[in-house]
Amino acid sequence: MNKVIIIGSGNAGYTAGIYAGRANLDPLILAGEQQGGQLMLTSDVENYPGFPDGVLGPDLMDKFKLQAEKFGAKILTENVTKVNFSTNPFKVFTNDNSYEAHSVIISTGASSKWLGIESESKLKFQSNNLSMINCTFGFAVLKPLIIPLTNFSAGIE
């Protein structure tokens, strides 16, 4: 029986792991296959406090993971397939295991919507060549919009 299970391992999941660990809740983080979330696909993170010269996304997420582990978070690379919140303890299921917890924190974040075009697959893991923009400004995009961006350009609708 776990006190708390955290689903997701992006910056929110690891932060939840840090705080839960500091509170002696022995958190279990079910990180999924894409540990570190979207920041693992990000080159320069220049707007995060404490890094005046910027930091690479994967390096930042490595620091988050290490800090969560320092405070006792157990991190497993399992994908959650189902949950049951109708009973307490709550049940969380992965492909191979099931877990129970008194509390569950869902921090699954977002994932990029790839177009599936040839040039995208060539460029997606090359730093500074392809940008995925996650619009989190509280509005819905009603129709698809493609704006090609280069290293020094910006797109505005």
Buried (B, 14 or more C-beta within 10 A) or exposed (E): EBBBBBBBBBBBBBBBBBBBBBEEBBBBBBBBEBBBBBBBBBBEBEEEEEBEEBBBBBEBBBBBBEBBBEBBBBBBEBBBEEBEEEEEBBBBBBEEEEBBBEBBBBBBBEEEEEEEEEEEEEBEEEEEEBBBEEEEEEEEEEEEEEEEEEEEEEEEE
